[in-house]
């Protein structure tokens, strides 16, 4: 019984930090500015971001199936509707990055590929 409470607590923490990280990424602010505005330490933010990526990577390995992530840039971040500027291949995973993609989208794509 006690162990299930610890697991629930861990899951709740992961869900809480997932929400915070998503809020930061969708805010359009830098991590530093967002953390200052929300009274969080950057060190703590990056620690939890790293932990969440580790958990997701472990889950993907456990399932043994390829993971797909669709990233839709916000309309105000789209600079042009150009074609594919570069195709990135890491560890057997592949992603096309179109010209005009915003920096946060490119960073997210690269992090996801690295976790594969």
BABA-505731 format. One record per residue: chain; residue in one letter; y, z, x of N, C-alpha, C, O in turn; residue number from 1. Coordinates in Angstrom, 3 decimals, always signed. Example, Ala and Ser with C-alpha at 12.3 -4.5 7.8 and 13.67 -1.06 7.14 Angstrom:
{r "A", "A", {-5.690, +7.800, +13.190}, {-4.500, +7.800, +12.300}, {-3.300, +7.800, +13.200}, {-3.319, +8.465, +14.236}, 1}
{r "A", "S", {-2.250, +7.080, +12.850}, {-1.060, +7.140, +13.670}, {+0.030, +7.870, +12.900}, {+1.138, +8.039, +13.409}, 2}
This chain:
{r "A", "X", {-1.189, +0.000, +0.831}, {+0.000, +0.000, +0.000}, {+1.252, +0.000, +0.875}, {+2.181, -0.769, +0.630}, 1}
{r "A", "X", {+1.278, +0.856, +1.889}, {+2.446, +0.952, +2.769}, {+2.688, -0.358, +3.497}, {+3.837, -0.770, +3.660}, 2}
{r "A", "X", {+1.625, -1.019, +3.938}, {+1.751, -2.286, +4.649}, {+2.377, -3.350, +3.743}, {+3.213, -4.126, +4.209}, 3}
{r "A", "X", {+1.997, -3.407, +2.462}, {+2.570, -4.402, +1.562}, {+4.056, -4.150, +1.337}, {+4.822, -5.094, +1.140}, 4}
{r "A", "X", {+4.471, -2.884, +1.366}, {+5.894, -2.580, +1.259}, {+6.648, -3.060, +2.491}, {+7.776, -3.543, +2.381}, 5}
{r "A", "X", {+6.029, -2.930, +3.671}, {+6.659, -3.409, +4.896}, {+6.777, -4.935, +4.873}, {+7.798, -5.485, +5.286}, 6}
{r "A", "X", {+5.741, -5.612, +4.394}, {+5.773, -7.071, +4.311}, {+6.855, -7.503, +3.329}, {+7.598, -8.447, +3.600}, 7}
{r "A", "X", {+6.948, -6.826, +2.202}, {+7.965, -7.168, +1.216}, {+9.349, -6.978, +1.828}, {+10.232, -7.816, +1.648}, 8}
{r "A", "X", {+9.530, -5.903, +2.533}, {+10.812, -5.633, +3.161}, {+11.150, -6.725, +4.172}, {+12.289, -7.188, +4.236}, 9}
{r "A", "X", {+10.166, -7.129, +4.952}, {+10.378, -8.197, +5.929}, {+10.746, -9.496, +5.217}, {+11.662, -10.204, +5.636}, 10}
{r "A", "X", {+10.024, -9.806, +4.133}, {+10.297, -11.023, +3.364}, {+11.703, -10.982, +2.772}, {+12.412, -11.988, +2.778}, 11}
{r "A", "X", {+12.101, -9.830, +2.268}, {+13.448, -9.695, +1.705}, {+14.509, -9.900, +2.782}, {+15.533, -10.535, +2.531}, 12}
{r "A", "X", {+14.272, -9.372, +3.964}, {+15.227, -9.575, +5.070}, {+15.323, -11.054, +5.431}, {+16.416, -11.580, +5.639}, 13}
{r "A", "X", {+14.169, -11.722, +5.503}, {+14.175, -13.151, +5.818}, {+14.935, -13.943, +4.751}, {+15.701, -14.848, +5.081}, 14}
{r "A", "X", {+14.728, -13.612, +3.491}, {+15.428, -14.304, +2.399}, {+16.928, -14.036, +2.465}, {+17.735, -14.938, +2.245}, 15}
{r "A", "X", {+17.294, -12.805, +2.767}, {+18.708, -12.434, +2.880}, {+19.379, -13.240, +3.993}, {+20.462, -13.793, +3.804}, 16}
{r "A", "X", {+18.729, -13.302, +5.146}, {+19.317, -14.031, +6.272}, {+19.268, -15.534, +6.070}, {+20.144, -16.248, +6.558}, 17}
{r "A", "X", {+18.277, -16.024, +5.372}, {+18.251, -17.454, +5.045}, {+19.487, -17.805, +4.226}, {+20.142, -18.815, +4.483}, 18}
{r "A", "X", {+19.801, -16.977, +3.248}, {+20.978, -17.210, +2.406}, {+22.257, -17.159, +3.230}, {+23.152, -17.983, +3.042}, 19}
{r "A", "X", {+22.348, -16.186, +4.149}, {+23.554, -16.070, +4.978}, {+23.716, -17.284, +5.894}, {+24.817, -17.816, +6.036}, 20}
{r "A", "X", {+22.639, -17.710, +6.502}, {+22.705, -18.849, +7.425}, {+23.046, -20.122, +6.659}, {+23.833, -20.938, +7.140}, 21}
{r "A", "X", {+22.473, -20.300, +5.490}, {+22.805, -21.471, +4.677}, {+24.268, -21.431, +4.245}, {+24.936, -22.464, +4.215}, 22}
{r "A", "X", {+24.762, -20.250, +3.912}, {+26.166, -20.116, +3.513}, {+27.091, -20.476, +4.676}, {+28.105, -21.148, +4.489}, 23}
{r "A", "X", {+26.733, -20.026, +5.866}, {+27.537, -20.336, +7.040}, {+27.555, -21.834, +7.300}, {+28.613, -22.425, +7.519}, 24}
{r "A", "X", {+26.381, -22.440, +7.275}, {+26.274, -23.878, +7.564}, {+26.984, -24.737, +6.535}, {+27.518, -25.794, +6.870}, 25}
{r "A", "X", {+26.994, -24.297, +5.299}, {+27.634, -25.101, +4.255}, {+29.114, -24.784, +4.103}, {+29.804, -25.424, +3.309}, 26}
{r "A", "X", {+29.611, -23.803, +4.853}, {+31.009, -23.390, +4.717}, {+31.987, -24.361, +5.365}, {+33.165, -24.386, +5.008}, 27}
{r "A", "X", {+31.511, -25.155, +6.306}, {+32.416, -26.040, +7.037}, {+33.154, -25.322, +8.158}, {+33.976, -25.923, +8.850}, 28}
{r "A", "X", {+32.862, -24.046, +8.334}, {+33.509, -23.251, +9.378}, {+32.613, -23.201, +10.611}, {+31.421, -23.497, +10.537}, 29}
{r "A", "X", {+33.195, -22.828, +11.734}, {+32.379, -22.577, +12.909}, {+31.621, -21.281, +12.679}, {+32.010, -20.461, +11.847}, 30}
{r "A", "X", {+30.540, -21.103, +13.418}, {+29.765, -19.863, +13.292}, {+30.650, -18.676, +13.633}, {+30.610, -17.651, +12.953}, 31}
{r "A", "X", {+31.441, -18.811, +14.677}, {+32.322, -17.706, +15.091}, {+33.275, -17.316, +13.966}, {+33.404, -16.134, +13.644}, 32}
{r "A", "X", {+33.940, -18.297, +13.367}, {+34.899, -18.002, +12.295}, {+34.201, -17.411, +11.078}, {+34.691, -16.457, +10.474}, 33}
{r "A", "X", {+33.047, -17.988, +10.720}, {+32.320, -17.491, +9.556}, {+31.872, -16.051, +9.774}, {+32.000, -15.214, +8.881}, 34}
{r "A", "X", {+31.348, -15.765, +10.961}, {+30.895, -14.401, +11.258}, {+32.064, -13.416, +11.215}, {+31.929, -12.310, +10.690}, 35}
{r "A", "X", {+33.207, -13.817, +11.766}, {+34.374, -12.930, +11.726}, {+34.799, -12.664, +10.286}, {+35.107, -11.530, +9.920}, 36}
{r "A", "X", {+34.813, -13.724, +9.468}, {+35.220, -13.577, +8.076}, {+34.251, -12.703, +7.282}, {+34.650, -12.034, +6.329}, 37}
{r "A", "X", {+32.975, -12.712, +7.679}, {+31.950, -11.954, +6.958}, {+31.530, -10.677, +7.680}, {+30.515, -10.069, +7.341}, 38}
{r "A", "X", {+32.313, -10.280, +8.670}, {+32.075, -9.033, +9.414}, {+30.671, -8.960, +10.003}, {+30.004, -7.929, +9.914}, 39}
{r "A", "X", {+30.224, -10.070, +10.609}, {+28.922, -10.118, +11.254}, {+29.105, -10.437, +12.731}, {+30.046, -11.125, +13.125}, 40}
{r "A", "X", {+28.203, -9.932, +13.519}, {+28.187, -10.240, +14.935}, {+27.551, -11.620, +15.131}, {+26.530, -11.926, +14.515}, 41}
{r "A", "X", {+28.152, -12.450, +15.986}, {+27.556, -13.757, +16.303}, {+26.169, -13.575, +16.903}, {+25.253, -14.347, +16.617}, 42}
{r "A", "X", {+26.022, -12.566, +17.725}, {+24.732, -12.299, +18.360}, {+23.662, -12.048, +17.293}, {+22.543, -12.548, +17.406}, 43}
{r "A", "X", {+24.003, -11.277, +16.268}, {+23.073, -10.990, +15.185}, {+22.769, -12.251, +14.396}, {+21.619, -12.500, +14.033}, 44}
{r "A", "X", {+23.804, -13.050, +14.128}, {+23.600, -14.312, +13.394}, {+22.600, -15.199, +14.138}, {+21.640, -15.683, +13.537}, 45}
{r "A", "X", {+22.812, -15.414, +15.429}, {+21.935, -16.287, +16.195}, {+20.526, -15.696, +16.356}, {+19.542, -16.433, +16.413}, 46}
{r "A", "X", {+20.440, -14.376, +16.428}, {+19.125, -13.735, +16.473}, {+18.342, -14.086, +15.216}, {+17.186, -14.500, +15.308}, 47}
{r "A", "X", {+18.953, -13.926, +14.036}, {+18.263, -14.192, +12.786}, {+17.997, -15.679, +12.606}, {+16.971, -16.054, +12.038}, 48}
{r "A", "X", {+18.887, -16.521, +13.072}, {+18.630, -17.962, +12.992}, {+17.383, -18.316, +13.804}, {+16.527, -19.076, +13.352}, 49}
{r "A", "X", {+17.301, -17.753, +15.003}, {+16.131, -17.984, +15.855}, {+14.861, -17.447, +15.193}, {+13.827, -18.114, +15.215}, 50}
{r "A", "X", {+14.928, -16.253, +14.605}, {+13.768, -15.660, +13.928}, {+13.304, -16.537, +12.758}, {+12.104, -16.734, +12.566}, 51}
{r "A", "X", {+14.245, -17.056, +11.989}, {+13.876, -17.897, +10.851}, {+13.194, -19.176, +11.313}, {+12.215, -19.606, +10.703}, 52}
{r "A", "X", {+13.694, -19.791, +12.378}, {+13.050, -20.995, +12.901}, {+11.647, -20.668, +13.422}, {+10.728, -21.473, +13.270}, 53}
{r "A", "X", {+11.479, -19.501, +14.030}, {+10.154, -19.096, +14.504}, {+9.192, -18.934, +13.334}, {+8.052, -19.394, +13.398}, 54}
{r "A", "X", {+9.641, -18.287, +12.278}, {+8.791, -18.080, +11.105}, {+8.412, -19.425, +10.492}, {+7.253, -19.640, +10.138}, 55}
{r "A", "X", {+9.377, -20.325, +10.366}, {+9.082, -21.645, +9.805}, {+8.106, -22.410, +10.680}, {+7.200, -23.069, +10.171}, 56}
{r "A", "X", {+8.282, -22.328, +11.993}, {+7.365, -23.020, +12.908}, {+5.950, -22.459, +12.782}, {+4.980, -23.217, +12.768}, 57}
{r "A", "X", {+5.832, -21.134, +12.692}, {+4.525, -20.502, +12.537}, {+3.868, -20.924, +11.230}, {+2.667, -21.192, +11.195}, 58}
{r "A", "X", {+4.641, -20.984, +10.167}, {+4.110, -21.391, +8.873}, {+3.616, -22.836, +8.931}, {+2.562, -23.156, +8.382}, 59}
{r "A", "X", {+4.369, -23.698, +9.589}, {+3.970, -25.104, +9.698}, {+2.677, -25.235, +10.489}, {+1.798, -26.013, +10.120}, 60}
{r "A", "X", {+2.558, -24.473, +11.581}, {+1.332, -24.523, +12.380}, {+0.146, -23.989, +11.607}, {-0.960, -24.515, +11.726}, 61}
{r "A", "X", {+0.362, -22.944, +10.810}, {-0.703, -22.347, +10.019}, {-1.199, -23.318, +8.959}, {-2.403, -23.445, +8.733}, 62}
{r "A", "X", {-0.284, -23.986, +8.325}, {-0.639, -24.933, +7.276}, {-1.305, -26.157, +7.885}, {-2.214, -26.737, +7.290}, 63}
{r "A", "X", {-0.855, -26.549, +9.066}, {-1.443, -27.685, +9.751}, {-1.062, -29.027, +9.170}, {-1.723, -30.032, +9.433}, 64}
{r "A", "X", {-0.011, -29.051, +8.389}, {+0.449, -30.295, +7.802}, {+1.819, -30.625, +8.366}, {+2.574, -29.727, +8.738}, 65}
{r "A", "X", {+2.142, -31.917, +8.429}, {+3.476, -32.270, +8.902}, {+4.531, -31.751, +7.940}, {+4.314, -31.689, +6.730}, 66}
{r "A", "X", {+5.664, -31.384, +8.491}, {+6.753, -30.885, +7.663}, {+7.839, -31.950, +7.565}, {+8.130, -32.648, +8.536}, 67}
{r "A", "X", {+8.421, -32.062, +6.401}, {+9.491, -33.017, +6.191}, {+10.724, -32.259, +5.738}, {+10.634, -31.297, +4.975}, 68}
{r "A", "X", {+11.851, -32.696, +6.208}, {+13.100, -32.075, +5.794}, {+14.087, -33.176, +5.462}, {+14.366, -34.043, +6.289}, 69}
{r "A", "X", {+14.611, -33.137, +4.251}, {+15.621, -34.104, +3.867}, {+16.974, -33.430, +4.024}, {+17.215, -32.350, +3.485}, 70}
{r "A", "X", {+17.833, -34.073, +4.758}, {+19.165, -33.529, +4.995}, {+20.162, -34.495, +4.384}, {+20.254, -35.651, +4.799}, 71}
{r "A", "X", {+20.901, -34.023, +3.406}, {+21.883, -34.864, +2.744}, {+23.267, -34.380, +3.132}, {+23.666, -33.279, +2.753}, 72}
{r "A", "X", {+24.009, -35.193, +3.888}, {+25.346, -34.765, +4.268}, {+26.260, -34.705, +3.049}, {+26.114, -35.484, +2.108}, 73}
{r "A", "X", {+27.198, -33.774, +3.084}, {+28.149, -33.666, +1.990}, {+29.067, -34.880, +2.025}, {+29.403, -35.369, +3.104}, 74}
{r "A", "X", {+29.484, -35.382, +0.840}, {+30.289, -36.598, +0.787}, {+31.563, -36.529, +1.625}, {+31.970, -37.538, +2.201}, 75}
{r "A", "X", {+32.201, -35.360, +1.705}, {+33.440, -35.278, +2.480}, {+33.180, -35.296, +3.981}, {+34.126, -35.432, +4.757}, 76}
{r "A", "X", {+31.934, -35.164, +4.412}, {+31.613, -35.218, +5.834}, {+31.159, -36.604, +6.282}, {+30.928, -36.820, +7.472}, 77}
{r "A", "X", {+31.029, -37.537, +5.356}, {+30.581, -38.880, +5.703}, {+31.785, -39.689, +6.154}, {+32.732, -39.890, +5.393}, 78}
{r "A", "X", {+31.744, -40.147, +7.385}, {+32.865, -40.904, +7.937}, {+32.699, -42.398, +7.731}, {+33.676, -43.116, +7.516}, 79}
{r "A", "X", {+31.474, -42.861, +7.795}, {+31.218, -44.278, +7.571}, {+29.806, -44.441, +7.069}, {+28.985, -43.531, +7.182}, 80}
{r "A", "X", {+29.532, -45.580, +6.524}, {+28.185, -45.822, +6.023}, {+27.479, -46.806, +6.938}, {+26.770, -47.697, +6.468}, 81}
{r "A", "X", {+27.667, -46.652, +8.240}, {+27.077, -47.555, +9.213}, {+25.577, -47.426, +9.266}, {+24.987, -46.540, +8.647}, 82}
{r "A", "X", {+24.969, -48.323, +10.013}, {+23.523, -48.326, +10.151}, {+23.045, -47.277, +11.116}, {+23.793, -46.378, +11.502}, 83}
{r "A", "X", {+21.793, -47.396, +11.503}, {+21.175, -46.436, +12.412}, {+21.820, -46.577, +13.789}, {+21.845, -47.662, +14.371}, 84}
{r "A", "X", {+22.336, -45.470, +14.292}, {+22.954, -45.465, +15.615}, {+21.925, -45.128, +16.681}, {+21.978, -45.650, +17.795}, 85}
{r "A", "X", {+20.988, -44.252, +16.336}, {+19.983, -43.826, +17.306}, {+18.746, -43.323, +16.565}, {+18.846, -42.741, +15.485}, 86}
{r "A", "X", {+17.599, -43.553, +17.156}, {+16.355, -42.978, +16.668}, {+15.893, -41.965, +17.699}, {+15.717, -42.297, +18.871}, 87}
{r "A", "X", {+15.699, -40.734, +17.261}, {+15.299, -39.655, +18.159}, {+13.819, -39.371, +17.937}, {+13.372, -39.187, +16.805}, 88}
{r "A", "X", {+13.064, -39.337, +19.037}, {+11.635, -39.011, +18.978}, {+11.376, -37.811, +19.866}, {+11.658, -37.838, +21.064}, 89}
{r "A", "X", {+10.838, -36.758, +19.268}, {+10.499, -35.549, +20.013}, {+9.117, -35.104, +19.563}, {+8.888, -34.894, +18.372}, 90}
{r "A", "X", {+8.210, -34.961, +20.492}, {+6.866, -34.430, +20.227}, {+6.180, -35.121, +19.048}, {+5.540, -34.463, +18.227}, 91}
{r "A", "X", {+6.313, -36.435, +18.964}, {+5.638, -37.178, +17.912}, {+6.382, -37.226, +16.590}, {+5.944, -37.906, +15.662}, 92}
{r "A", "X", {+7.501, -36.518, +16.485}, {+8.318, -36.570, +15.273}, {+9.476, -37.532, +15.525}, {+9.902, -37.711, +16.666}, 93}
{r "A", "X", {+9.976, -38.142, +14.474}, {+10.993, -39.176, +14.613}, {+12.047, -39.039, +13.529}, {+11.736, -38.705, +12.385}, 94}
{r "A", "X", {+13.307, -39.301, +13.899}, {+14.399, -39.278, +12.922}, {+15.432, -40.324, +13.291}, {+15.753, -40.508, +14.465}, 95}
{r "A", "X", {+15.948, -41.007, +12.285}, {+17.040, -41.957, +12.474}, {+18.346, -41.239, +12.188}, {+18.476, -40.557, +11.172}, 96}
{r "A", "X", {+19.310, -41.391, +13.080}, {+20.633, -40.809, +12.873}, {+21.598, -41.975, +12.712}, {+21.722, -42.826, +13.593}, 97}
{r "A", "X", {+22.269, -41.998, +11.586}, {+23.184, -43.094, +11.273}, {+24.544, -42.863, +11.911}, {+24.962, -41.724, +12.118}, 98}
{r "A", "X", {+25.226, -43.954, +12.220}, {+26.562, -43.826, +12.787}, {+27.451, -43.139, +11.761}, {+27.345, -43.396, +10.562}, 99}
{r "A", "X", {+28.311, -42.277, +12.232}, {+29.190, -41.524, +11.358}, {+28.612, -40.209, +10.885}, {+29.270, -39.484, +10.139}, 100}
{r "A", "X", {+27.377, -39.875, +11.305}, {+26.789, -38.592, +10.900}, {+27.615, -37.454, +11.475}, {+28.049, -37.518, +12.625}, 101}
{r "A", "X", {+27.835, -36.411, +10.681}, {+28.628, -35.283, +11.168}, {+27.809, -34.431, +12.130}, {+26.579, -34.476, +12.129}, 102}
{r "A", "X", {+28.498, -33.667, +12.938}, {+27.879, -32.884, +14.000}, {+26.842, -31.903, +13.458}, {+25.765, -31.770, +14.039}, 103}
{r "A", "X", {+27.141, -31.216, +12.363}, {+26.191, -30.221, +11.855}, {+24.902, -30.886, +11.379}, {+23.825, -30.307, +11.518}, 104}
{r "A", "X", {+24.995, -32.086, +10.824}, {+23.793, -32.796, +10.403}, {+22.942, -33.171, +11.609}, {+21.723, -33.001, +11.591}, 105}
{r "A", "X", {+23.585, -33.682, +12.657}, {+22.851, -34.064, +13.872}, {+22.190, -32.837, +14.489}, {+21.027, -32.896, +14.888}, 106}
{r "A", "X", {+22.923, -31.724, +14.571}, {+22.356, -30.490, +15.130}, {+21.143, -30.040, +14.323}, {+20.125, -29.654, +14.898}, 107}
{r "A", "X", {+21.244, -30.087, +13.003}, {+20.142, -29.669, +12.143}, {+18.928, -30.561, +12.348}, {+17.803, -30.071, +12.442}, 108}
{r "A", "X", {+19.151, -31.876, +12.417}, {+18.045, -32.813, +12.637}, {+17.360, -32.513, +13.963}, {+16.131, -32.483, +14.031}, 109}
{r "A", "X", {+18.138, -32.290, +15.016}, {+17.555, -32.023, +16.326}, {+16.790, -30.705, +16.343}, {+15.732, -30.618, +16.967}, 110}
{r "A", "X", {+17.303, -29.681, +15.671}, {+16.589, -28.397, +15.609}, {+15.251, -28.566, +14.889}, {+14.234, -28.022, +15.320}, 111}
{r "A", "X", {+15.258, -29.314, +13.802}, {+14.028, -29.519, +13.038}, {+13.015, -30.286, +13.879}, {+11.837, -29.929, +13.913}, 112}
{r "A", "X", {+13.468, -31.336, +14.556}, {+12.553, -32.101, +15.404}, {+11.989, -31.235, +16.526}, {+10.807, -31.329, +16.859}, 113}
{r "A", "X", {+12.826, -30.409, +17.095}, {+12.382, -29.538, +18.195}, {+11.319, -28.558, +17.716}, {+10.430, -28.182, +18.480}, 114}
{r "A", "X", {+11.409, -28.142, +16.448}, {+10.452, -27.173, +15.920}, {+9.105, -27.808, +15.582}, {+8.138, -27.094, +15.316}, 115}
{r "A", "X", {+9.030, -29.136, +15.589}, {+7.771, -29.820, +15.244}, {+6.776, -29.728, +16.372}, {+5.665, -30.245, +16.259}, 116}
